[in-house]
Each structure stands twice: as C-alpha cells, then as structure tokens.
Amino acid sequence: MNMRSDYVIKGSVLSEKSFSLLENKVYTLKVDLKATKTDIKAAVKDVFGVDVINVNTSILRGRIVRKARSKKGGAVEVKLPNIKKAFIRLKDGQELPAPVMNTQAETVTE
C-alpha cells in the first residue's frame, strides 16, 4: 500500500550534518514515520521531479523533557515525538531546491 506523496514529506532537516552531506549530493528530509523507502522514493519523484538513486532512513526517538507547570505540581515529564529522517542520493546533475548556507562572510566597505 502506497502513501500519498503529499503526506510522506514533512520538511527538510537544517543541521550541520545535513549541510555537510550536501557536498556529497545527499539530501536530508523529515518524512512520515509510517513511510517506507519505496514510498519516500516515489514521493520525491512526484513532488520534485528528480530520480533517486538510494534512500537511507533513521528514526530519532523522542527524548523525555522535564517541564515545570506550577509551584505546587512540581516538574512534569513530557515525551517529545519520534522523527523519521530520510537521506536521499540523487542522480548526477540533479538537485533539490535545498536551502543554501552562505559560507562567505559579508564585509562592509567604508
């Protein structure tokens, strides 16, 4: 059973690791927890119109955070949601519209 393409891709991951993987043409996306690798491959082809060579996935387990609600109640523990990430490698010459990190510092001339 295939998932709908617009439900599979949740967004892009913005982190140091994802930007370093961009140099190797590997894109990192947040995807639905129930999406399979074939669902992800089909969704990227439908949404972006590019050919996917391979897909690797990983699930980040939500950590438990202590939050204080009131003085009488004390700290309350809340579990953050699990997140599934997909690392996608595309064919040579193709790319996703990913955010570009500005590596050059802008200098002001006086």
N, C-alpha and C positions, 0 to 999 in steps of 0.2 A: 504494500500500500504506500503510495507516494503522498507526501505532504504538499500543500500548495506552496508555490515559490515565494509568495509574499509573506508567508508565516515562518519560513525557515530562517532567513537572515534577519538578525535583530539589530546589527550595527557593526561598527569597526572597533577594534581594540587600539587604544592610544597608550602605548607604553614604550619604554626604552628598548625592550626586547623586540617589539613589533617593528619599530623603526630600524633597528639593526638588521632584522630579517628582510626588510625591503630592498637592501643592497643585493640580496641573493634572489630577488624576484619572488619572495614568499610573502603572501598577504594574510593578515590575521583578522578574522571576523568572529563576532559573537553570533551564535546560532541557537536554535531551539534545542532543549535537552533531548527531545524525542527524535530529532533529525538524524538520519543515517548518513553515511558518507556519500551514497548514491543520491540521496535527497539533496545534499549540500551541493554536489557537483551539478545536478540538474538545475538547481535554483540559481547558481552563479551564472550558468549558461543562459538561462531565461532572462534574468534581470540585467546582467551586464553585457551579454553577447560575446563572451570570450570562451576559449577552450581550456579546460582544466586538465592538467597532467595527473596530479595526485592530490589527495586530501588526507591530512592527519588531524585527529581530534584529541582534545583533552578536556576533562571535566574538573573544574575548580570547585571543591567542596566549600560551602558557605561556613565561615567561622562564627563562633559564638562571641557576641559583644555584650559587655555589661553596660547597661544604661540606667542612670538614676532617674526615677519617676517622681518621687516625693520624699520628704524627710522621714515620714512615718513608714512608708512602704519599703524603703531600702532599695538596693540595686536590683534591677530586673535583667535577666539574661534573655537576649534576643538572638535567634539564629538568622544569619544573612542567607539569601537564596543561593543555590548552586548555579554556576555559569558554565556553559559549554563553549569552548573556543575551537575554531577550525583554522588550520594552517594550510593555505591553498597555494599550489605552484601552478603557474600558467605556462602556456606555450611561449616560445621565444618571440619577442616583438609585440606581445600583448601585455596590457597592464590595466589595473583597476583604477578608477578615479579615487585614489587614496590621498589623505592629507599629506602635504609636503612640509617637512620641518626645515626652517630656514637655518642653514649652518653658518652663513656668513653674518658677522655682527655688523649692524649698520653703523657707519661712522658719520658724524656730523662735521662738515667742513665750515670753518668760520672765515 
